[in-house]
Amino acid sequence: MHRFFTAPENITDDNVVLRGSDVPHIRTVLRLKSGDRVQVLDGRGNCYTVILTRVGRDKIESRVESKEDVDDCESPLTISLGQGMVKGTGFDGVVRRAVELGVGYVIPVSARRCVSKLSKEDTAKKVGRWQRIAREASKQCGRAWVPEVGSKAMSVKEFCSANREADLRLIFWEEELSIRIGDLSQKKSINSAAVLIGPEGGFAADEIESAMEYGFQSVSLGPRLLRTDTAPLAVLSILQHLWGDL
C-alpha cells in the first residue's frame, strides 16, 4: 500500500488531508481515485489507513479507516549526526542514507576546513532540499518518523554544547591512534549518541580539543582514510549494530 506523510494538523479523528507534491504524484503518477486506500503517517509514530474521498488539484481528502502505532520500526538508539559540510551535492546522499540507517537528527556542521561554505542565501534553499530528502527517504524505507535536519549549520562547539547530555559522544578523527569504536562496545545502557564527522579536510586539533571539553571521545575508524560521505555510513551501521536494531 502506498505511504505518505502529512503534518499532524492535517489529521482529525475522521479525516486526513494531503497537500503539496504528493497531490500531483497521487493524481497523475499513481492515478489513484476516490475509493482507493493509502497509508498516511503523521511523523509522530502514528499510521492511518485511509480511503480517498476527493482527489482534487490542490489537495487530497480522505476518511480514516484505521489507526495504528508504528513506532516499532524506529531504533531504540537516538542518534544525532553532526556532519561536516560536503562539497557539491554530497550532503544529499549523507542525509538519504543516514535516514535509512535510523538516524534521529542530521545537523550540518561548519568546521574550519570545510571546502563547502553555506551563505545565508544558500542555507534556506539547501536545508529545504535536505528536509524533502529526509521525508522521501523516510517514506521509502518505511520509517514512522521523519528525522529532523538542522535549519542552519552549527560550529563544532555549538553541536557539542547542544548534545552534551547524550549517553555516548564521539568525534571521529584520522589522527586518533589508540581508540576505535569497537573499544567502546562494553558500554551498556546507551539510549542516545551524538557523533561528529569531519569535512573533506578533517577536523583541526583545536576543534578536537573543544569537543573533548564537552565530554566527546576522539575515535578512529581504522587504518583506511574514509571519505567524509562514507564515514557516517560506517559509524551509523556500527552504532545501530551495537546498541540499536541492526
Backbone as CSV, one residue per row, in Angstrom:
resi,resn,N_x,N_y,N_z,CA_x,CA_y,CA_z,C_x,C_y,C_z
1,MET,0.848,-1.194,0.000,0.000,0.000,0.000,0.884,1.245,0.000
2,HIS,0.513,2.253,-0.782,1.300,3.477,-0.876,1.268,4.235,0.451
3,ARG,2.435,4.829,0.814,2.553,5.569,2.075,2.901,7.026,1.804
4,PHE,2.333,7.909,2.630,2.614,9.335,2.527,2.709,9.933,3.927
5,PHE,3.418,11.056,4.019,3.488,11.799,5.275,2.652,13.067,5.134
6,THR,2.065,13.477,6.264,1.388,14.763,6.305,1.563,15.361,7.686
7,ALA,1.425,16.661,7.797,1.570,17.331,9.089,0.415,16.941,10.006
8,PRO,0.670,16.819,11.305,-0.397,16.421,12.249,-1.633,17.302,12.174
9,GLU,-1.447,18.584,11.866,-2.609,19.477,11.807,-3.540,19.155,10.636
10,ASN,-3.086,18.318,9.696,-3.945,17.908,8.584,-4.760,16.662,8.905
11,ILE,-4.674,16.211,10.160,-5.365,14.990,10.577,-6.348,15.306,11.689
12,THR,-7.599,14.885,11.502,-8.593,14.949,12.566,-8.966,13.515,12.924
13,ASP,-9.954,13.352,13.777,-10.354,11.995,14.182,-10.836,11.169,12.998
14,ASP,-11.476,11.826,12.037,-12.116,11.081,10.947,-11.557,11.370,9.555
15,ASN,-10.798,12.453,9.421,-10.373,12.855,8.081,-8.892,13.207,8.026
16,VAL,-8.300,12.984,6.859,-6.895,13.311,6.614,-6.801,14.044,5.278
17,VAL,-6.004,15.104,5.261,-5.794,15.872,4.036,-4.324,15.796,3.639
18,LEU,-4.068,15.574,2.361,-2.709,15.582,1.815,-2.568,16.779,0.893
19,ARG,-1.404,17.470,1.012,-1.157,18.648,0.192,0.245,18.567,-0.419
20,GLY,0.601,19.583,-1.166,1.957,19.694,-1.691,2.250,18.736,-2.823
21,SER,3.497,18.276,-2.875,3.961,17.459,-4.008,3.283,16.096,-4.082
22,ASP,2.695,15.633,-2.974,2.002,14.339,-3.007,0.753,14.386,-3.887
23,VAL,0.162,15.560,-4.029,-1.097,15.662,-4.782,-0.916,15.297,-6.253
24,PRO,0.011,15.940,-6.989,0.180,15.529,-8.395,0.717,14.105,-8.530
25,HIS,1.491,13.657,-7.541,2.005,12.285,-7.597,0.848,11.290,-7.517
26,ILE,-0.090,11.554,-6.616,-1.243,10.662,-6.466,-2.148,10.729,-7.691
27,ARG,-2.360,11.960,-8.205,-3.303,12.147,-9.313,-2.762,11.650,-10.646
28,THR,-1.522,12.060,-10.979,-1.035,11.837,-12.340,-0.055,10.682,-12.485
29,VAL,0.644,10.342,-11.409,1.601,9.234,-11.489,0.953,7.924,-11.043
30,LEU,0.404,7.931,-9.831,-0.222,6.705,-9.311,-1.632,6.523,-9.850
31,ARG,-2.254,7.632,-10.298,-3.615,7.616,-10.853,-4.631,6.998,-9.869
32,LEU,-4.475,7.365,-8.607,-5.433,6.905,-7.602,-6.691,7.747,-7.682
33,LYS,-7.792,7.172,-7.228,-9.077,7.866,-7.301,-9.875,7.608,-6.029
34,SER,-11.025,8.258,-5.934,-11.894,8.073,-4.769,-12.203,6.590,-4.583
35,GLY,-12.096,6.142,-3.339,-12.336,4.737,-3.025,-11.058,3.934,-2.833
36,ASP,-9.921,4.458,-3.342,-8.640,3.765,-3.155,-8.132,3.983,-1.729
37,ARG,-7.351,3.017,-1.237,-6.786,3.096,0.105,-5.294,3.412,0.044
38,VAL,-4.837,4.248,0.962,-3.410,4.526,1.145,-3.143,4.610,2.641
39,GLN,-1.881,4.652,3.003,-1.494,4.852,4.396,-0.858,6.230,4.542
40,VAL,-1.195,6.911,5.625,-0.675,8.250,5.894,-0.051,8.264,7.281
41,LEU,1.188,8.756,7.367,1.883,8.860,8.645,1.974,10.325,9.055
42,ASP,1.893,10.562,10.364,1.935,11.945,10.850,3.320,12.368,11.317
43,GLY,4.330,11.499,11.142,5.686,11.828,11.568,5.881,11.736,13.065
44,ARG,4.887,11.246,13.784,4.968,11.126,15.240,4.699,9.697,15.719
45,GLY,4.829,8.764,14.795,4.670,7.368,15.173,3.303,6.783,14.916
46,ASN,2.389,7.538,14.290,1.044,7.041,14.001,0.863,6.832,12.503
47,CYS,0.224,5.722,12.165,-0.046,5.398,10.766,-1.550,5.226,10.588
48,TYR,-2.106,5.953,9.601,-3.542,5.898,9.332,-3.780,5.227,7.988
49,THR,-4.635,4.227,7.981,-5.121,3.681,6.718,-6.371,4.471,6.360
50,VAL,-6.353,5.086,5.177,-7.459,5.976,4.808,-8.033,5.587,3.447
51,ILE,-9.275,5.986,3.245,-9.944,5.797,1.956,-10.077,7.169,1.314
52,LEU,-9.554,7.316,0.108,-9.642,8.602,-0.576,-11.097,8.946,-0.875
53,THR,-11.478,10.188,-0.567,-12.849,10.637,-0.825,-12.917,11.722,-1.890
54,ARG,-11.808,12.479,-2.052,-11.778,13.509,-3.092,-10.349,13.720,-3.550
55,VAL,-10.106,13.533,-4.837,-8.781,13.731,-5.421,-8.836,15.022,-6.229
56,GLY,-8.449,16.112,-5.574,-8.501,17.417,-6.225,-7.167,17.828,-6.807
57,ARG,-7.122,19.040,-7.373,-5.893,19.533,-7.976,-4.931,20.114,-6.935
58,ASP,-5.469,20.586,-5.816,-4.619,21.222,-4.810,-4.532,20.448,-3.510
59,LYS,-5.425,19.485,-3.310,-5.369,18.669,-2.098,-6.119,17.358,-2.291
60,ILE,-5.757,16.392,-1.461,-6.413,15.092,-1.467,-7.123,14.932,-0.129
61,GLU,-8.414,14.637,-0.172,-9.176,14.423,1.056,-9.451,12.934,1.222
62,SER,-9.500,12.488,2.490,-9.698,11.069,2.753,-10.395,10.851,4.090
63,ARG,-10.921,9.647,4.273,-11.600,9.255,5.505,-10.775,8.184,6.219
64,VAL,-10.578,8.359,7.517,-9.786,7.409,8.299,-10.542,6.092,8.465
65,GLU,-9.899,5.007,8.081,-10.474,3.674,8.257,-9.921,3.016,9.517
66,SER,-8.597,3.178,9.777,-7.998,2.600,10.976,-6.719,3.355,11.320
67,LYS,-6.272,3.182,12.546,-5.061,3.848,13.032,-4.233,2.843,13.808
68,GLU,-2.915,2.910,13.627,-2.036,2.017,14.382,-0.746,2.724,14.757
69,ASP,-0.130,2.229,15.820,1.159,2.739,16.282,2.249,1.971,15.542
70,VAL,3.145,2.702,14.851,4.189,2.035,14.077,5.582,2.388,14.587
71,ASP,5.673,2.751,15.862,6.964,3.098,16.446,7.930,1.924,16.501
72,ASP,7.422,0.694,16.319,8.296,-0.463,16.444,9.332,-0.546,15.333
73,CYS,9.194,0.273,14.280,10.214,0.260,13.216,11.276,1.327,13.448
74,GLU,11.181,2.056,14.566,12.176,3.062,14.898,13.211,2.481,15.866
75,SER,14.451,2.896,15.702,15.545,2.383,16.518,15.405,2.828,17.972
76,PRO,15.784,1.955,18.925,15.790,2.366,20.335,16.934,3.327,20.647
77,LEU,17.868,3.477,19.708,19.010,4.374,19.890,18.772,5.667,19.111
78,THR,18.693,6.776,19.821,18.527,8.079,19.180,19.899,8.649,18.839
79,ILE,20.150,8.861,17.551,21.463,9.321,17.107,21.356,10.714,16.505
80,SER,22.190,11.618,16.998,22.344,12.946,16.397,23.647,12.940,15.615
81,LEU,23.556,13.152,14.311,24.724,13.157,13.437,25.115,14.586,13.109
82,GLY,26.311,14.994,13.536,26.874,16.272,13.144,27.823,16.025,11.983
83,GLN,27.418,16.396,10.799,28.171,16.075,9.587,28.833,17.326,9.017
84,GLY,30.163,17.271,8.856,30.867,18.361,8.205,30.326,18.583,6.804
85,MET,30.245,19.843,6.403,29.691,20.168,5.094,30.470,19.457,3.987
86,VAL,29.723,18.974,2.994,30.293,18.230,1.871,30.101,19.059,0.605
87,LYS,31.126,19.103,-0.233,31.025,19.896,-1.460,30.026,19.287,-2.437
88,GLY,29.517,20.125,-3.318,28.560,19.662,-4.317,27.261,19.207,-3.682
89,THR,26.758,18.081,-4.175,25.507,17.527,-3.647,25.761,16.344,-2.724
90,GLY,27.001,16.222,-2.231,27.349,15.090,-1.381,26.529,14.995,-0.116
91,PHE,26.119,16.155,0.425,25.334,16.135,1.664,23.964,15.508,1.437
92,ASP,23.454,15.608,0.202,22.161,14.980,-0.121,22.212,13.484,0.166
93,GLY,23.286,12.836,-0.308,23.422,11.398,-0.118,23.616,11.028,1.341
94,VAL,24.336,11.869,2.085,24.523,11.612,3.520,23.172,11.607,4.229
95,VAL,22.339,12.610,3.929,21.017,12.688,4.565,20.184,11.462,4.223
96,ARG,20.157,11.108,2.949,19.320,9.991,2.495,19.717,8.685,3.184
97,ARG,21.006,8.390,3.224,21.447,7.113,3.792,21.399,7.117,5.316
98,ALA,21.609,8.277,5.914,21.502,8.380,7.365,20.068,8.096,7.812
99,VAL,19.105,8.606,7.052,17.695,8.341,7.365,17.419,6.845,7.268
100,GLU,17.912,6.200,6.213,17.705,4.764,6.045,18.312,3.979,7.202
101,LEU,19.390,4.495,7.788,20.063,3.804,8.874,19.525,4.209,10.248
102,GLY,18.418,4.942,10.280,17.720,5.176,11.537,18.153,6.366,12.343
103,VAL,18.867,7.319,11.736,19.322,8.487,12.482,18.123,9.311,12.958
104,GLY,18.304,10.025,14.075,17.236,10.862,14.590,17.347,12.307,14.146
105,TYR,18.586,12.801,14.044,18.839,14.198,13.686,20.070,14.263,12.790
106,VAL,20.024,15.127,11.793,21.192,15.391,10.951,21.457,16.895,11.019
107,ILE,22.630,17.254,11.511,22.982,18.654,11.677,24.186,18.984,10.806
108,PRO,24.057,19.911,9.851,25.241,20.335,9.091,26.196,21.093,10.002
109,VAL,27.467,20.727,9.922,28.486,21.350,10.774,29.483,22.101,9.902
110,SER,29.703,23.347,10.240,30.661,24.183,9.508,31.979,24.188,10.276
111,ALA,32.887,23.286,9.894,34.198,23.215,10.523,35.177,24.105,9.755
112,ARG,36.316,24.374,10.358,37.273,25.302,9.766,37.758,24.844,8.390
113,ARG,37.935,23.542,8.208,38.497,23.036,6.961,37.445,22.635,5.940
114,CYS,36.207,23.038,6.134,35.164,22.724,5.154,35.483,23.374,3.813
115,VAL,35.430,22.578,2.771,35.603,23.114,1.427,34.347,23.888,1.034
116,SER,33.190,23.336,1.422,31.908,23.959,1.106,31.514,24.923,2.213
117,LYS,31.144,26.130,1.835,30.681,27.140,2.783,29.274,27.577,2.375
118,LEU,28.347,27.570,3.320,26.979,27.967,3.028,26.777,29.447,3.299
119,SER,26.320,30.182,2.288,25.923,31.564,2.501,24.516,31.551,3.094
120,LYS,24.096,32.697,3.628,22.753,32.774,4.191,21.704,32.508,3.113
121,GLU,21.988,32.935,1.891,21.047,32.742,0.798,20.917,31.269,0.436
122,ASP,22.058,30.555,0.489,22.047,29.134,0.136,21.426,28.273,1.222
123,THR,21.534,28.719,2.466,21.137,27.878,3.589,19.678,27.440,3.498
124,ALA,18.770,28.391,3.343,17.344,28.056,3.317,17.018,27.111,2.165
125,LYS,17.624,27.380,1.000,17.365,26.542,-0.170,17.860,25.112,0.042
126,LYS,19.091,24.976,0.554,19.659,23.636,0.726,18.992,22.883,1.870
127,VAL,18.727,23.568,2.961,18.065,22.910,4.087,16.682,22.427,3.673
128,GLY,15.975,23.238,2.889,14.672,22.813,2.394,14.774,21.543,1.568
129,ARG,15.813,21.456,0.719,16.001,20.251,-0.086,16.348,19.055,0.791
130,TRP,17.226,19.272,1.790,17.591,18.166,2.676,16.395,17.663,3.466
131,GLN,15.517,18.566,3.874,14.321,18.144,4.599,13.394,17.335,3.699
132,ARG,13.299,17.725,2.430,12.497,16.947,1.483,13.106,15.570,1.261
133,ILE,14.437,15.517,1.177,15.116,14.229,1.005,14.860,13.334,2.208
134,ALA,14.923,13.913,3.410,14.664,13.137,4.626,13.245,12.581,4.618
135,ARG,12.322,13.380,4.179,10.918,12.967,4.109,10.743,11.824,3.114
136,GLU,11.323,11.975,1.925,11.186,10.941,0.902,11.892,9.656,1.329
137,ALA,13.053,9.785,1.954,13.780,8.592,2.411,13.009,7.873,3.503
138,SER,12.372,8.622,4.393,11.559,8.017,5.454,10.392,7.242,4.848
139,LYS,9.777,7.831,3.828,8.667,7.164,3.148,9.146,5.877,2.482
140,GLN,10.282,5.963,1.797,10.810,4.820,1.038,11.185,3.652,1.932
141,CYS,11.787,3.949,3.095,12.288,2.853,3.935,11.308,2.448,5.033
142,GLY,10.141,3.057,5.059,9.104,2.621,5.979,9.226,3.137,7.390
143,ARG,9.882,4.272,7.569,10.004,4.829,8.913,8.711,5.516,9.340
144,ALA,8.517,5.575,10.668,7.331,6.230,11.206,7.577,7.704,11.470
145,TRP,8.841,8.085,11.620,9.223,9.464,11.921,10.086,10.020,10.794
146,VAL,9.971,11.302,10.592,10.866,11.983,9.660,11.966,12.634,10.491
147,PRO,13.217,12.196,10.347,14.306,12.805,11.123,14.417,14.300,10.865
148,GLU,14.845,15.005,11.868,14.988,16.453,11.751,16.332,16.802,11.122
149,VAL,16.315,17.693,10.149,17.539,18.228,9.559,17.706,19.655,10.067
150,GLY,18.865,19.954,10.636,19.093,21.264,11.223,18.817,22.401,10.267
151,SER,18.224,23.472,10.778,17.849,24.599,9.934,19.020,25.524,9.615
152,LYS,20.161,25.304,10.282,21.362,26.087,9.979,22.591,25.270,10.340
153,ALA,23.718,25.650,9.765,24.970,24.960,10.075,25.462,25.401,11.448
154,MET,25.905,24.435,12.250,26.464,24.707,13.569,27.980,24.612,13.528
155,SER,28.623,25.296,14.446,30.062,25.082,14.646,30.235,23.805,15.460
156,VAL,31.459,23.310,15.533,31.739,22.125,16.345,31.322,22.379,17.785
157,LYS,31.678,23.525,18.309,31.361,23.858,19.703,29.856,23.911,19.923
158,GLU,29.116,24.494,18.990,27.662,24.577,19.134,27.026,23.197,19.132
159,PHE,27.498,22.319,18.244,26.950,20.966,18.203,27.231,20.231,19.510
160,CYS,28.450,20.346,20.001,28.817,19.653,21.233,28.014,20.171,22.420
161,SER,27.822,21.463,22.480,27.046,22.046,23.565,25.600,21.562,23.524
162,ALA,25.025,21.501,22.329,23.630,21.074,22.183,23.439,19.610,22.522
163,ASN,24.518,18.815,22.444,24.418,17.366,22.667,25.208,16.907,23.890
164,ARG,25.423,17.804,24.821,26.252,17.480,25.979,25.627,16.418,26.883
165,GLU,24.323,16.187,26.758,23.649,15.210,27.617,23.549,13.825,26.978
166,ALA,24.034,13.642,25.753,23.948,12.336,25.099,24.740,11.291,25.881
167,ASP,24.237,10.067,25.912,24.911,8.990,26.645,26.295,8.702,26.065
168,LEU,26.395,8.782,24.744,27.648,8.498,24.051,27.972,9.673,23.143
169,ARG,29.183,10.242,23.282,29.582,11.410,22.497,30.910,11.109,21.826
170,LEU,30.903,11.082,20.492,32.084,10.673,19.738,32.425,11.686,18.659
171,ILE,33.719,11.944,18.493,34.197,12.748,17.373,35.255,11.923,16.647
172,PHE,35.047,11.709,15.361,35.928,10.825,14.592,37.038,11.646,13.937
173,TRP,38.275,11.164,14.161,39.460,11.930,13.776,40.524,10.990,13.235
174,GLU,41.030,11.315,12.059,42.014,10.433,11.420,43.340,10.374,12.170
175,GLU,43.595,11.334,13.046,44.852,11.321,13.800,44.753,10.598,15.140
176,GLU,43.567,10.108,15.474,43.426,9.280,16.683,44.047,7.911,16.403
177,LEU,44.958,7.474,17.258,45.704,6.236,17.000,45.356,5.086,17.943
178,SER,44.743,5.381,19.071,44.577,4.334,20.074,43.150,3.841,20.275
179,ILE,42.149,4.697,20.119,40.777,4.303,20.412,39.988,4.105,19.126
180,ARG,39.390,2.914,19.002,38.499,2.628,17.891,37.101,2.414,18.440
181,ILE,36.123,2.472,17.561,34.747,2.380,18.018,34.452,1.036,18.683
182,GLY,35.140,-0.028,18.235,34.942,-1.333,18.844,35.379,-1.393,20.296
183,ASP,36.296,-0.499,20.669,36.765,-0.474,22.057,35.695,0.033,23.015
184,LEU,34.643,0.613,22.476,33.583,1.166,23.315,32.403,0.214,23.465
185,SER,32.490,-0.970,22.860,31.347,-1.883,22.799,30.913,-2.412,24.156
186,GLN,31.771,-2.299,25.181,31.405,-2.797,26.506,30.469,-1.854,27.241
187,LYS,30.283,-0.650,26.705,29.389,0.301,27.351,27.953,-0.222,27.298
188,LYS,27.243,-0.083,28.395,25.867,-0.560,28.486,24.913,0.630,28.591
189,SER,23.621,0.320,28.438,22.566,1.314,28.617,22.800,2.578,27.804
190,ILE,23.079,2.403,26.526,23.241,3.533,25.628,21.915,3.771,24.906
191,ASN,21.271,4.875,25.226,19.997,5.210,24.581,20.127,6.355,23.582
192,SER,21.189,7.151,23.720,21.374,8.289,22.818,22.852,8.446,22.496
193,ALA,23.122,8.872,21.279,24.506,9.064,20.838,24.589,10.319,19.980
194,ALA,25.678,11.052,20.151,25.974,12.219,19.315,27.325,11.973,18.665
195,VAL,27.381,12.067,17.343,28.624,11.775,16.636,28.963,12.918,15.687
196,LEU,30.246,13.227,15.614,30.750,14.276,14.742,31.644,13.672,13.674
197,ILE,31.313,13.966,12.412,32.104,13.513,11.266,32.678,14.752,10.584
198,GLY,33.972,14.748,10.337,34.627,15.923,9.771,34.377,16.116,8.287
199,PRO,34.728,17.291,7.767,34.608,17.586,6.338,35.755,16.951,5.560
200,GLU,35.867,17.282,4.270,36.944,16.702,3.450,38.320,16.948,4.054
201,GLY,38.533,18.086,4.659,39.841,18.402,5.229,40.043,17.915,6.655
202,GLY,39.041,17.273,7.237,39.155,16.780,8.598,38.994,17.898,9.628
203,PHE,39.014,17.515,10.895,38.920,18.496,11.973,40.296,19.052,12.317
204,ALA,40.328,20.307,12.735,41.553,20.911,13.256,41.745,20.451,14.699
205,ALA,42.986,20.472,15.166,43.294,19.977,16.505,42.517,20.725,17.589
206,ASP,42.352,22.031,17.425,41.636,22.787,18.459,40.138,22.468,18.452
207,GLU,39.592,22.015,17.331,38.192,21.582,17.299,38.034,20.270,18.062
208,ILE,39.024,19.390,17.964,39.006,18.160,18.743,39.062,18.500,20.234
209,GLU,39.935,19.406,20.600,40.073,19.815,21.999,38.774,20.430,22.523
210,SER,38.135,21.243,21.697,36.876,21.858,22.090,35.803,20.804,22.333
211,ALA,35.743,19.786,21.458,34.761,18.711,21.630,35.020,17.927,22.912
212,MET,36.282,17.682,23.207,36.621,16.933,24.415,36.207,17.672,25.682
213,GLU,36.178,18.983,25.620,35.741,19.763,26.776,34.272,19.487,27.106
214,TYR,33.533,19.025,26.118,32.125,18.679,26.324,31.937,17.168,26.511
215,GLY,33.015,16.448,26.764,32.914,15.019,27.028,32.901,14.136,25.804
216,PHE,33.274,14.673,24.635,33.342,13.855,23.434,34.652,13.064,23.417
217,GLN,34.574,11.808,22.984,35.736,10.930,22.873,36.237,10.921,21.440
218,SER,37.532,11.161,21.262,38.140,11.079,19.937,38.288,9.611,19.547
219,VAL,37.819,9.251,18.337,37.776,7.849,17.915,38.303,7.715,16.490
220,SER,38.972,6.585,16.234,39.473,6.259,14.897,38.507,5.318,14.190
221,LEU,38.463,5.418,12.859,37.687,4.469,12.063,38.589,3.477,11.341
222,GLY,39.771,3.254,11.908,40.653,2.241,11.343,41.767,2.803,10.483
223,PRO,42.542,1.932,9.863,43.748,2.359,9.144,43.487,2.996,7.786
224,ARG,42.287,2.827,7.249,41.997,3.391,5.921,41.280,4.737,6.087
225,LEU,41.664,5.679,5.277,41.063,7.012,5.340,39.760,7.007,4.543
226,LEU,38.646,7.210,5.237,37.338,7.178,4.592,36.931,8.568,4.099
227,ARG,36.203,8.594,2.997,35.637,9.846,2.527,34.636,10.368,3.553
228,THR,34.425,11.676,3.544,33.518,12.261,4.523,32.075,11.801,4.326
229,ASP,31.701,11.374,3.115,30.350,10.871,2.924,30.259,9.350,3.075
230,THR,31.401,8.686,3.296,31.411,7.251,3.587,31.436,7.013,5.093
231,ALA,32.174,7.853,5.814,32.346,7.679,7.257,31.032,7.600,8.026
232,PRO,30.032,8.458,7.756,28.794,8.353,8.543,28.057,7.042,8.338
233,LEU,28.179,6.453,7.147,27.524,5.167,6.905,28.143,4.081,7.771
234,ALA,29.478,4.100,7.870,30.167,3.129,8.714,29.809,3.339,10.181
235,VAL,29.853,4.592,10.619,29.582,4.903,12.029,28.160,4.524,12.416
236,LEU,27.182,4.948,11.621,25.792,4.665,11.958,25.501,3.172,11.963
237,SER,26.074,2.442,11.022,25.864,0.993,10.966,26.422,0.307,12.210
238,ILE,27.614,0.727,12.642,28.220,0.117,13.835,27.421,0.448,15.076
239,LEU,27.029,1.708,15.224,26.253,2.107,16.404,24.914,1.375,16.457
240,GLN,24.258,1.245,15.323,22.989,0.536,15.318,23.168,-0.953,15.597
241,HIS,24.294,-1.502,15.194,24.569,-2.910,15.494,24.844,-3.110,16.975
242,LEU,25.595,-2.218,17.578,25.961,-2.384,18.987,24.824,-2.043,19.949
243,TRP,24.080,-0.978,19.664,23.081,-0.509,20.625,21.707,-0.246,20.032
244,GLY,21.582,-0.407,18.709,20.306,-0.124,18.064,19.570,-1.380,17.643
245,ASP,19.171,-1.431,16.361,18.331,-2.529,15.909,18.829,-3.217,14.635
246,LEU,20.139,-3.125,14.364,20.687,-3.852,13.208,21.341,-5.146,13.664
